[in-house]
Amino acid sequence: MSSHRLTRRGVLGLAAAAAPLAAASAARAGRPSPAAVPPASASPAAAPPAVGISTLGFPDYSNRELADELARLGIGLVQLFLNQRDSRYWMYNGRSDLADLTPDRSRAVAEAYRSAGISIHSIGVYTNLVHPDEAERKANLAYFEAMMKVGDAMNVRVFITEAGHYHSGAPEPPVPHHFQESTWKTMLATAGQLARLAERHGATVLLEPFYRGFLASAKRTRVFLEEVGSPRVRCLLDPANLLEINDLDEMFGQLAPYVDCIHAKDRKLHVDRGVPAGQGDLDYPAFVRLAASRTPKAPLVLEYVGPKDCRQALAHLRAALGSGPAPAPASPE
């Protein structure tokens, strides 16, 4: 928590910027770098991961206003959180009433972005799957399917969620709820139900690990996904969420085969709150090098950014990708 390029149309223009990453990867593998291969034998450099942005941090914009502003910044992909002025349905770790989000309204939201040349990679759901009460889990799964129906209308088939968080308010038990054996078994059953819903809608659900939740490490997340065993349930990797527990090599080593999207934010070590890219301790050059080599098809989605800091975060990510500084339009006020 939330294909990216500079713009989808600008991806090919970044191919040259990916050459240093390809050379470093080749050197580690003991192969000649692309530069050492005669031009006649050289294969085209792979395009770097696409760059996009989460819409969560822009609550004062309508969807059309936001789409126009992001297009001016050269962003061609979003992860859609229904948190805009004309689509206020975002609810973290719970559910909201979607009754008036009709198929026509859903299509209008999607068209606001697509008409500006921006694709919608995924929709953020982030309901609570780990709640101990069966009725609550059932209601949250129904809410998840309602969001999939919104996605049907928008022609968006990827949905993002964490496992969720539960605290009863009573003193913490010796083994926290997230790590109890019964919770693991219940979560496997819940993820199985989610996989069946995703199958029904032709969708994929990406689970996002976080070091203080059920999916607390890269290894625990990998083991969970292996036990779920469904191609409909995969992973969104947010390195800032695991920085306290895993180093970057561990994250990509454990999860790369499952990663379909990556959040690009940051975090200071030993600090709970995430921050925009470039304001924490994450090694961004190493991060994007691993993303380019291990998960090249997964977009890098800027998160924890809004009107005041999106340009700085975008510049930091683009610099790490080797594409130079961000364009110079004024930041939105």
PAZA-333230 format. One line per 5 residues: number of its first residue (from 1); their letters; for each residue x, y, z of C-alpha. Coordinates in Angstrom, 1 decimal. Layout:
BEGIN
NUM = A = X Y Z  ... .
REM end
This chain:
BEGIN
1 = MSSHR = 0.0 0.0 0.0  -1.1 0.1 -4.5  3.2 -1.3 -16.0  4.7 2.0 -15.2  6.8 3.8 -17.4 .
6 = LTRRG = 7.2 7.2 -17.9  4.2 6.7 -20.0  3.2 3.6 -21.7  3.9 5.3 -24.9  7.3 6.4 -23.6 .
11 = VLGLA = 8.5 2.9 -22.5  10.4 2.3 -25.7  12.2 5.5 -25.2  13.6 4.2 -22.0  15.1 1.1 -23.6 .
16 = AAAAP = 18.5 2.7 -23.8  18.3 3.6 -20.1  18.0 -0.1 -19.3  21.3 -1.1 -20.9  23.4 -0.5 -17.7 .
21 = LAAAS = 21.0 -2.8 -15.8  21.3 -5.5 -18.4  25.1 -5.1 -18.4  25.3 -5.5 -14.7  23.1 -8.5 -14.7 .
26 = AARAG = 25.2 -10.1 -17.5  28.4 -9.5 -15.6  27.0 -11.2 -12.5  26.0 -14.2 -14.6  29.5 -14.4 -16.2 .
31 = RPSPA = 28.2 -13.5 -19.6  29.5 -10.7 -21.8  27.5 -7.5 -21.4  25.4 -6.3 -24.4  28.0 -3.7 -25.1 .
36 = AVPPA = 30.6 -6.4 -25.7  28.5 -8.2 -28.3  29.1 -7.2 -31.9  26.2 -5.1 -33.1  25.0 -7.7 -35.6 .
41 = SASPA = 24.5 -10.1 -32.7  23.0 -7.7 -30.2  19.4 -8.2 -29.2  17.3 -5.2 -28.3  17.5 -4.1 -24.7 .
46 = AAPPA = 14.4 -4.9 -22.7  12.2 -2.0 -21.8  12.3 -1.0 -18.1  9.3 -1.6 -15.9  6.4 0.8 -16.6 .
51 = VGIST = 5.8 3.6 -14.1  2.4 4.5 -12.7  0.8 6.1 -9.6  -1.8 5.3 -7.0  -4.8 7.7 -7.0 .
56 = LGFPD = -5.2 7.4 -3.3  -3.4 10.6 -2.4  -5.5 12.9 -4.6  -8.9 13.0 -2.8  -9.6 16.6 -3.8 .
61 = YSNRE = -9.6 15.9 -7.5  -12.3 14.5 -9.7  -11.3 11.6 -11.7  -11.1 13.7 -14.9  -9.1 16.4 -13.2 .
66 = LADEL = -6.7 13.9 -11.9  -6.4 12.1 -15.2  -5.6 15.4 -17.0  -3.0 16.3 -14.3  -1.3 12.9 -14.4 .
71 = ARLGI = -1.2 13.0 -18.2  0.7 16.4 -18.0  3.2 14.7 -15.7  3.8 12.0 -18.3  2.2 9.2 -16.3 .
76 = GLVQL = 0.3 6.6 -18.4  -0.9 4.1 -15.7  -2.8 4.3 -12.5  -3.7 2.0 -9.6  -7.3 3.1 -8.9 .
81 = FLNQR = -8.4 3.8 -5.4  -12.0 5.0 -5.4  -11.0 8.1 -3.3  -11.7 10.9 -5.7  -14.2 13.7 -5.2 .
86 = DSRYW = -16.7 12.1 -7.6  -16.1 8.5 -6.5  -15.7 8.5 -2.7  -15.9 4.8 -1.9  -12.5 4.1 -0.4 .
91 = MYNGR = -12.6 2.2 2.9  -9.4 0.7 4.4  -9.6 -2.6 6.2  -13.4 -2.7 5.9  -16.1 -2.1 3.3 .
96 = SDLAD = -18.2 0.7 1.9  -21.6 0.9 0.3  -21.3 0.5 -3.4  -25.0 0.6 -4.1  -24.9 3.8 -6.2 .
101 = LTPDR = -21.7 2.9 -8.1  -23.6 1.7 -11.1  -22.1 0.1 -14.1  -22.6 3.4 -16.0  -20.8 5.4 -13.3 .
106 = SRAVA = -18.0 2.8 -13.2  -17.5 3.1 -16.9  -17.5 6.9 -16.7  -14.7 6.7 -14.1  -12.6 4.4 -16.3 .
111 = EAYRS = -13.2 6.5 -19.4  -11.9 9.7 -17.6  -8.5 8.0 -17.4  -8.5 6.2 -20.7  -9.5 9.3 -22.6 .
116 = AGISI = -6.4 11.0 -21.2  -4.2 8.1 -22.5  -3.9 6.5 -19.0  -4.5 2.8 -18.5  -6.0 1.4 -15.2 .
121 = HSIGV = -3.8 -1.5 -14.0  -5.7 -2.5 -10.9  -8.3 -1.4 -8.3  -7.4 -1.2 -4.6  -9.8 -3.1 -2.3 .
126 = YTNLV = -7.9 -3.6 1.0  -10.7 -5.2 2.9  -10.2 -7.4 6.0  -9.7 -11.0 5.2  -8.1 -12.0 8.6 .
131 = HPDEA = -11.0 -11.0 10.9  -11.8 -13.8 13.3  -15.6 -13.5 13.0  -16.9 -15.7 10.2  -19.9 -13.3 9.4 .
136 = ERKAN = -17.4 -10.4 9.0  -15.2 -12.4 6.7  -18.3 -13.4 4.6  -19.4 -9.8 4.3  -15.9 -8.7 3.3 .
141 = LAYFE = -15.7 -11.4 0.6  -19.1 -10.2 -0.7  -17.7 -6.7 -0.7  -14.7 -8.0 -2.6  -17.0 -9.5 -5.2 .
146 = AMMKV = -18.9 -6.3 -5.5  -15.6 -4.6 -6.3  -14.9 -7.2 -8.9  -18.3 -6.3 -10.5  -17.2 -2.7 -10.6 .
151 = GDAMN = -14.0 -4.0 -12.3  -16.2 -5.9 -14.8  -17.8 -2.6 -15.8  -14.5 -0.8 -16.0  -12.8 -3.8 -17.8 .
156 = VRVFI = -10.2 -4.0 -15.0  -9.3 -7.5 -13.8  -6.6 -7.0 -11.2  -7.5 -6.2 -7.5  -5.1 -5.4 -4.7 .
161 = TEAGH = -5.5 -6.1 -1.0  -3.6 -6.7 2.2  -4.7 -9.6 4.4  -6.2 -7.1 6.8  -5.7 -6.2 10.4 .
166 = YHSGA = -7.5 -7.2 13.5  -7.1 -6.1 17.1  -9.8 -6.8 19.6  -8.9 -4.0 22.0  -8.1 -6.5 24.8 .
171 = PEPPV = -4.5 -7.1 25.9  -2.5 -8.8 23.1  -2.5 -12.6 23.6  0.9 -14.4 23.9  0.7 -15.3 20.2 .
176 = PHHFQ = -0.8 -12.3 18.2  -3.9 -13.1 16.2  -2.1 -12.8 12.9  0.4 -15.5 13.8  -1.9 -18.1 15.4 .
181 = ESTWK = -2.1 -21.5 13.8  -5.9 -21.3 13.5  -5.6 -18.0 11.7  -3.3 -19.5 9.1  -5.8 -22.3 8.4 .
186 = TMLAT = -8.7 -19.8 8.2  -6.8 -17.5 5.9  -6.0 -20.4 3.6  -9.7 -21.2 3.4  -10.6 -17.5 2.8 .
191 = AGQLA = -8.0 -17.1 0.1  -9.4 -20.2 -1.5  -12.9 -18.6 -1.6  -11.3 -15.4 -3.0  -9.6 -17.5 -5.7 .
196 = RLAER = -13.0 -18.9 -6.7  -14.5 -15.4 -6.9  -11.6 -14.3 -9.0  -12.1 -17.3 -11.3  -15.8 -16.4 -11.7 .
201 = HGATV = -14.9 -12.8 -12.8  -11.7 -13.7 -14.8  -9.8 -11.7 -12.2  -6.5 -11.8 -10.3  -6.1 -10.8 -6.7 .
206 = LLEPF = -2.7 -9.5 -5.6  -1.9 -9.8 -1.9  0.4 -7.2 -0.4  2.7 -8.2 2.5  3.4 -5.9 5.4 .
211 = YRGFL = 5.8 -6.6 8.2  3.3 -6.0 11.0  0.5 -8.1 9.5  -0.4 -11.7 8.6  1.9 -11.6 5.5 .
216 = ASAKR = 4.8 -10.4 7.6  7.8 -11.5 5.5  8.7 -12.4 2.0  9.1 -16.1 2.9  5.8 -16.3 4.8 .
221 = TRVFL = 4.1 -14.7 1.8  5.7 -17.1 -0.6  4.8 -20.1 1.6  1.2 -18.9 1.9  0.8 -18.4 -1.9 .
226 = EEVGS = 2.3 -21.8 -2.5  -0.3 -23.4 -0.1  -3.1 -21.4 -1.7  -1.9 -22.8 -5.0  -4.1 -20.7 -7.3 .
231 = PRVRC = -2.9 -18.6 -10.3  -5.7 -16.2 -9.4  -4.0 -15.2 -6.1  -0.6 -13.6 -6.5  1.5 -10.8 -5.0 .
236 = LLDPA = 2.0 -7.1 -5.0  5.4 -6.4 -3.6  6.0 -3.3 -1.6  9.7 -3.3 -0.6  9.2 -0.5 1.9 .
241 = NLLEI = 6.7 -2.8 3.7  9.3 -5.5 4.3  12.4 -3.3 4.7  12.5 -3.9 8.4  12.5 -7.7 8.0 .
246 = NDLDE = 14.0 -8.6 4.6  16.7 -7.1 2.4  15.9 -6.6 -1.3  17.6 -9.7 -2.5  15.5 -11.8 -0.1 .
251 = MFGQL = 12.3 -10.1 -1.2  12.8 -10.7 -4.9  14.4 -14.1 -4.3  11.3 -15.4 -2.5  8.6 -13.6 -4.4 .
256 = APYVD = 9.6 -12.8 -7.9  7.7 -15.7 -9.5  4.5 -14.4 -7.9  4.9 -10.6 -8.4  2.6 -8.8 -10.8 .
261 = CIHAK = 2.9 -5.3 -9.5  5.3 -3.3 -7.2  4.6 -0.3 -5.0  7.3 2.3 -5.2  7.3 4.2 -1.9 .
266 = DRKLH = 9.9 4.4 0.9  10.3 4.0 4.6  12.9 4.9 7.2  14.3 1.9 9.1  12.6 1.3 12.5 .
271 = VDRGV = 9.8 3.8 11.6  6.3 2.6 11.1  5.1 5.3 8.6  5.8 5.0 4.9  7.0 8.0 3.0 .
276 = PAGQG = 7.3 9.0 -0.7  10.1 7.6 -2.8  13.4 9.1 -2.0  12.6 10.1 1.6  13.5 6.9 3.3 .
281 = DLDYP = 16.2 4.2 3.6  15.3 2.0 0.6  18.2 1.6 -1.9  16.3 2.7 -5.0  19.0 1.9 -7.6 .
286 = AFVRL = 19.2 -1.6 -6.2  15.5 -1.8 -6.0  14.8 -0.9 -9.6  17.7 -3.0 -10.8  16.1 -6.1 -9.2 .
291 = AASRT = 12.7 -5.1 -10.5  14.0 -4.7 -14.0  15.8 -8.1 -13.9  13.5 -10.2 -11.8  10.0 -8.8 -12.4 .
296 = PKAPL = 10.2 -6.7 -15.6  6.5 -7.0 -16.5  5.4 -5.7 -13.1  4.7 -2.0 -13.1  6.2 0.3 -10.5 .
301 = VLEYV = 3.4 2.2 -8.9  4.2 5.3 -6.9  2.4 5.3 -3.6  2.0 7.6 -0.6  2.2 10.6 -2.9 .
306 = GPKDC = -0.2 13.5 -3.5  -0.2 16.9 -5.2  2.7 18.3 -3.1  5.2 15.4 -3.5  4.3 13.3 -6.5 .
311 = RQALA = 6.7 15.2 -8.8  9.6 14.7 -6.4  8.9 11.0 -6.0  8.5 10.6 -9.8  11.8 12.3 -10.4 .
316 = HLRAA = 13.5 10.1 -7.8  12.1 6.9 -9.4  12.9 8.0 -12.9  16.4 8.9 -11.9  16.9 5.4 -10.4 .
321 = LGSGP = 15.6 3.9 -13.6  18.3 5.9 -15.5  15.9 8.0 -17.5  16.9 11.4 -16.2  14.9 14.0 -14.3 .
326 = APAPA = 11.2 14.3 -14.4  9.5 16.8 -16.8  9.1 20.3 -15.5  5.4 21.1 -15.3  4.4 22.8 -12.1 .
331 = SPE = 3.2 20.6 -9.3  -0.6 20.8 -8.8  -1.6 23.2 -6.1 .
REM end
